[in-house]
């Protein structure tokens, strides 16, 4: 993933996110290298705050719901992703907790 992002000339923090994109496990991969409740600070020290934040969000949301419900609905109804992005349930923190995904 990281190499593809390099080829696409993405910013360094995006490439670093690609390097560890499933480190906290996610809605498709149930293999966690780090426990977000205890180890986010250490991961931030390794890859930087921006890359860790993207990684956490990638792992904390139900990507199927994001793509096939939120994004598809937005594209079908308005032809674009809203500037304010989306708010999704934070699967790592549990009921009632939300994650803001910006455009």
C-alpha positions as CSV (number, residue, x, y, z in Angstrom):
1,X,0.0,0.0,0.0
2,X,2.8,2.5,0.9
3,X,4.6,1.8,-2.3
4,X,1.5,2.5,-4.3
5,X,1.0,5.8,-2.5
6,X,4.6,6.7,-3.2
7,X,4.0,6.1,-6.9
8,X,0.8,8.2,-6.7
9,X,3.0,11.0,-5.2
10,X,1.0,11.3,-2.0
11,X,2.3,13.3,1.0
12,X,4.6,11.5,3.4
13,X,2.0,11.2,6.2
14,X,-0.3,9.5,3.7
15,X,2.5,7.1,2.7
16,X,3.2,6.3,6.3
17,X,-0.4,5.7,7.0
18,X,-0.3,3.2,4.1
19,X,2.6,1.5,5.7
20,X,0.6,0.8,8.9
21,X,-3.0,1.1,7.6
22,X,-4.4,-1.9,9.5
23,X,-2.2,-1.7,12.6
24,X,-5.2,-1.4,14.9
25,X,-7.2,-4.0,12.9
26,X,-10.2,-2.8,11.0
27,X,-13.6,-3.8,9.8
28,X,-12.1,-6.2,7.2
29,X,-8.9,-7.4,9.0
30,X,-9.1,-8.8,12.6
31,X,-5.4,-8.7,13.4
32,X,-4.2,-5.9,15.6
33,X,-0.5,-5.1,15.9
34,X,-1.2,-2.3,18.4
35,X,-4.0,-1.7,20.9
36,X,-5.3,1.8,20.3
37,X,-6.4,2.4,23.9
38,X,-2.9,1.9,25.1
39,X,-0.5,2.4,22.2
40,X,-1.5,5.3,20.1
41,X,1.1,7.5,21.7
42,X,3.9,5.1,20.8
43,X,2.6,4.7,17.2
44,X,2.5,8.5,16.9
45,X,6.1,8.7,18.0
46,X,7.0,6.2,15.2
47,X,5.0,7.7,12.2
48,X,3.9,11.2,13.3
49,X,0.5,12.5,14.5
50,X,-1.1,12.9,11.0
51,X,-0.2,9.4,9.8
52,X,-1.4,7.9,13.1
53,X,-4.6,9.8,13.1
54,X,-5.4,8.6,9.5
55,X,-4.5,5.1,10.5
56,X,-6.7,5.2,13.6
57,X,-9.7,6.5,11.6
58,X,-9.1,3.9,8.8
59,X,-9.3,1.2,11.5
60,X,-12.0,2.7,13.7
61,X,-14.9,2.9,11.1
62,X,-17.0,0.4,9.3
63,X,-15.6,1.0,5.8
64,X,-18.4,-0.9,4.2
65,X,-21.0,1.4,5.7
66,X,-18.8,4.4,4.8
67,X,-18.5,3.5,1.1
68,X,-21.7,1.8,0.4
69,X,-24.0,3.9,2.5
70,X,-22.6,7.3,3.1
71,X,-20.4,7.9,0.0
72,X,-22.7,6.2,-2.4
73,X,-25.8,8.1,-1.1
74,X,-23.9,11.4,-1.3
75,X,-22.7,10.7,-4.8
76,X,-26.2,9.6,-6.0
77,X,-28.0,12.5,-4.3
78,X,-25.5,15.4,-4.9
79,X,-22.8,14.1,-7.1
80,X,-20.1,14.9,-4.5
81,X,-18.7,14.1,-1.1
82,X,-19.8,16.9,1.3
83,X,-17.1,19.4,2.3
84,X,-17.7,18.6,6.0
85,X,-17.0,14.9,5.4
86,X,-18.9,12.3,7.5
87,X,-19.3,11.3,11.1
88,X,-19.2,7.6,11.8
89,X,-19.4,5.4,14.9
90,X,-16.0,4.8,16.4
91,X,-15.8,0.9,16.5
92,X,-12.7,1.0,18.8
93,X,-14.3,3.1,21.5
94,X,-17.8,1.7,21.4
95,X,-21.4,2.9,21.5
96,X,-22.0,6.6,21.4
97,X,-18.4,7.5,20.4
98,X,-17.9,9.1,16.9
99,X,-15.1,9.7,14.5
100,X,-15.1,12.7,12.1
101,X,-13.8,11.9,8.6
102,X,-12.9,15.0,6.7
103,X,-12.8,15.3,2.9
